[in-house]
Amino acid sequence: MAIVVRLDLMLARRKVRSNELARAIGVTPSNLSLLKSGHVKGVRFETLNAICAYLDCQPGDLLEHVPDTGEDRLRNTA
């Protein structure tokens, strides 16, 4: 995957538990867990905004683009 979610890292830096963040931004803990693990197809700007506001961070602190390797590209086109 080319987009890596760094939410765990930001939660640790801010000393915030996942359940606290989920409650504060109005999502279920299970949905937040899916986001943290990168097992979502997308994230609403409203949710991203709420996370950034609560954690006092920027979207780029939470999401990172990592280019696919050649092997990844071959696997994705097969």
DAMO-V473304 format. One record per helix or strand. SS is the DSSP state (a for helix, b for strand). FROM is the first residue (numbers start at 1). LEN is the number of residues. Records with the same first field share a line. If there is no record, write none. Layout:
BEGIN
SS->FROM-LEN / FROM-LEN
END
This chain:
BEGIN
b->3-3 / 63-3
a->7-8 / 18-8 / 29-9 / 45-11 / 59-4 / 70-8
END
